[in-house]
């Protein structure tokens, strides 16, 4: 029996290796994206597609920075909460209703929806700071140990008197200006 279990483990262990995602710079995200939008997640809905769990995220588009403008976008990503169990793919972004996001998206090829470029890298949370300035927070590379914990964004802890070292959001207008200059070819950044 031991040899049978060992045989099964050895032959299936290679299937459990995580996927490596190429790290993208803002320049690469912008150039690779078919569409770049500032959007607000309006709602989420779970769907079973061929026995696989997907979450459909409906976004209202606030501004289209690159690509053809549409008033809304629905992104269907694998994973979600089904019958009380959280199914999650490491690196796949999770969106919450009433949150703003800066999305760098692939082309939608029906019946499939667009996806964020580089998974978590193609979705940056937009949060207003205490002075009302909208700031962009790019998601950090997830760790396998954090797979089943709720992801925390790099935001200041309002209850702490100590400033957070992870508070690195850039003003939204600065990021959007940079993206527009990349699209128009005016930037020499690498």
C-alpha positions as CSV (number, residue, x, y, z in Angstrom):
1,X,0.0,0.0,0.0
2,X,2.8,2.4,0.9
3,X,4.4,2.0,-2.6
4,X,1.1,2.6,-4.3
5,X,0.6,5.9,-2.4
6,X,4.2,6.9,-3.0
7,X,3.8,6.1,-6.7
8,X,0.6,8.2,-7.0
9,X,2.3,11.1,-5.1
10,X,5.4,11.1,-7.2
11,X,3.4,11.0,-10.5
12,X,1.0,13.7,-9.5
13,X,3.2,16.1,-7.5
14,X,4.5,17.8,-10.7
15,X,1.0,18.8,-11.5
16,X,0.8,20.9,-8.3
17,X,3.5,23.4,-9.2
18,X,2.4,27.0,-9.2
19,X,2.3,29.1,-12.4
20,X,4.9,31.8,-12.8
21,X,3.6,35.1,-14.0
22,X,6.0,37.5,-15.8
23,X,6.5,40.8,-13.9
24,X,5.2,43.7,-15.9
25,X,6.2,47.4,-15.6
26,X,3.6,50.1,-16.1
27,X,5.0,50.6,-19.6
28,X,4.6,46.9,-20.4
29,X,1.1,46.8,-18.9
30,X,0.1,49.8,-20.9
31,X,1.6,48.6,-24.2
32,X,0.2,45.0,-23.7
33,X,-3.3,46.0,-22.8
34,X,-6.0,46.1,-25.4
35,X,-8.0,48.4,-23.0
36,X,-7.1,50.5,-20.0
37,X,-10.0,51.8,-17.9
38,X,-10.8,53.4,-14.6
39,X,-13.9,51.6,-13.5
40,X,-16.1,50.9,-10.4
41,X,-17.1,47.4,-9.5
42,X,-20.9,47.5,-9.4
43,X,-21.6,43.9,-8.5
44,X,-20.4,40.3,-8.5
45,X,-22.2,37.1,-9.5
46,X,-21.1,33.5,-9.2
47,X,-21.5,31.2,-12.3
48,X,-20.7,27.6,-13.0
49,X,-19.3,27.1,-16.4
50,X,-18.7,23.5,-17.4
51,X,-18.5,22.5,-13.8
52,X,-15.9,25.3,-13.0
53,X,-16.6,28.2,-10.6
54,X,-16.3,31.7,-12.1
55,X,-17.1,35.1,-10.6
56,X,-18.5,37.7,-13.0
57,X,-17.5,41.2,-12.0
58,X,-19.6,44.0,-13.6
59,X,-17.8,47.3,-13.8
60,X,-19.2,50.7,-14.7
61,X,-16.5,52.5,-16.7
62,X,-15.7,56.0,-15.3
63,X,-13.0,56.7,-18.0
64,X,-11.5,54.8,-20.9
65,X,-7.8,55.6,-21.2
66,X,-7.0,53.2,-24.0
67,X,-9.2,51.2,-26.3
68,X,-12.8,51.5,-27.4
69,X,-15.1,53.1,-24.8
70,X,-18.0,51.1,-23.4
71,X,-20.2,52.2,-20.5
72,X,-19.7,48.9,-18.7
73,X,-17.5,45.8,-18.7
74,X,-18.1,42.4,-17.3
75,X,-15.0,40.3,-16.4
76,X,-15.4,36.6,-15.7
77,X,-12.5,35.2,-13.7
78,X,-12.1,31.7,-12.2
79,X,-12.7,31.2,-8.5
80,X,-15.2,32.5,-6.0
81,X,-17.2,31.4,-3.0
82,X,-19.5,28.4,-3.6
83,X,-21.5,26.6,-0.9
84,X,-19.4,28.3,1.8
85,X,-16.0,27.2,0.3
86,X,-13.6,29.8,-1.1
87,X,-12.1,28.7,-4.5
88,X,-9.1,30.9,-5.4
89,X,-6.3,30.9,-7.9
90,X,-3.1,32.4,-6.6
91,X,-2.5,35.7,-8.3
92,X,-6.1,36.1,-9.6
93,X,-7.4,39.5,-8.5
94,X,-10.6,39.6,-6.5
95,X,-12.8,42.7,-6.8
96,X,-15.4,44.0,-4.3
97,X,-18.5,46.0,-5.1
98,X,-18.2,49.8,-4.8
99,X,-14.4,49.8,-5.3
100,X,-12.6,51.7,-8.0
101,X,-10.0,49.9,-10.1
102,X,-7.5,50.8,-12.8
103,X,-7.7,47.9,-15.2
104,X,-5.2,46.8,-17.9
105,X,-7.2,44.3,-19.9
106,X,-6.6,41.7,-22.6
107,X,-8.8,41.5,-25.6
108,X,-12.2,39.9,-25.0
109,X,-12.6,36.9,-27.3
110,X,-16.3,35.8,-27.0
111,X,-17.5,33.7,-25.3
112,X,-14.6,34.6,-23.0
113,X,-14.2,37.9,-21.3
114,X,-11.2,40.1,-21.1
115,X,-8.7,39.4,-18.3
116,X,-6.3,41.7,-16.4
117,X,-2.8,41.6,-17.9
118,X,-0.5,39.6,-15.7
119,X,-3.4,38.6,-13.4
120,X,-3.1,40.7,-10.2
121,X,-0.7,43.2,-11.9
122,X,-3.3,44.3,-14.4
123,X,-5.7,45.6,-11.6
124,X,-4.8,48.4,-9.4
125,X,-7.1,49.6,-6.6
126,X,-8.0,53.3,-6.5
127,X,-8.6,54.7,-3.0
128,X,-9.2,58.2,-1.8
129,X,-6.7,59.2,0.9
130,X,-7.8,61.2,4.0
131,X,-7.3,64.5,2.1
132,X,-9.6,63.3,-0.8
133,X,-6.8,62.6,-3.3
134,X,-7.4,59.5,-5.3
135,X,-4.4,57.2,-5.2
136,X,-3.5,54.1,-7.2
137,X,-2.3,51.0,-5.3
138,X,-0.8,48.3,-7.5
139,X,-1.4,44.8,-6.0
140,X,1.7,43.1,-4.6
141,X,2.9,39.6,-5.7
142,X,0.9,37.0,-3.8
143,X,2.6,34.3,-1.8
144,X,1.4,30.7,-1.7
145,X,1.2,30.9,2.1
146,X,-1.4,33.7,1.7
147,X,-3.6,31.7,-0.7
148,X,-6.6,31.4,1.6
149,X,-6.3,34.5,3.6
150,X,-8.0,37.8,2.7
151,X,-5.6,39.9,0.6
152,X,-4.7,43.3,2.1
153,X,-4.0,46.2,-0.1
154,X,-1.1,48.6,0.7
155,X,-3.2,51.2,2.5
156,X,-2.6,53.3,5.5
157,X,-3.9,52.0,8.8
158,X,-6.2,54.8,10.0
159,X,-6.1,53.4,13.6
160,X,-2.4,53.5,13.8
161,X,-0.4,56.5,14.9
162,X,2.6,55.0,13.1
163,X,2.8,55.7,9.4
164,X,2.5,52.5,7.3
165,X,5.6,51.7,5.3
166,X,3.4,50.2,2.6
167,X,1.6,53.5,1.9
168,X,3.0,53.9,-1.6
169,X,0.0,54.8,-3.7
170,X,0.6,57.3,-6.4
171,X,-1.9,60.1,-7.2
172,X,-4.4,58.8,-9.8
173,X,-4.0,61.9,-12.0
174,X,-0.2,61.4,-12.1
175,X,-0.6,57.7,-13.1
176,X,-3.2,58.5,-15.8
177,X,-1.0,61.3,-17.2
178,X,1.9,58.9,-17.4
179,X,-0.2,56.2,-19.1
180,X,-1.6,58.8,-21.7
181,X,2.0,59.9,-22.5
182,X,3.0,56.2,-23.0
183,X,0.1,55.7,-25.4
184,X,0.9,58.8,-27.3
185,X,4.5,57.9,-27.5
186,X,5.7,61.0,-25.8
187,X,7.5,59.2,-22.9
188,X,11.1,58.0,-23.0
189,X,10.7,55.9,-19.9
190,X,11.8,52.3,-20.0
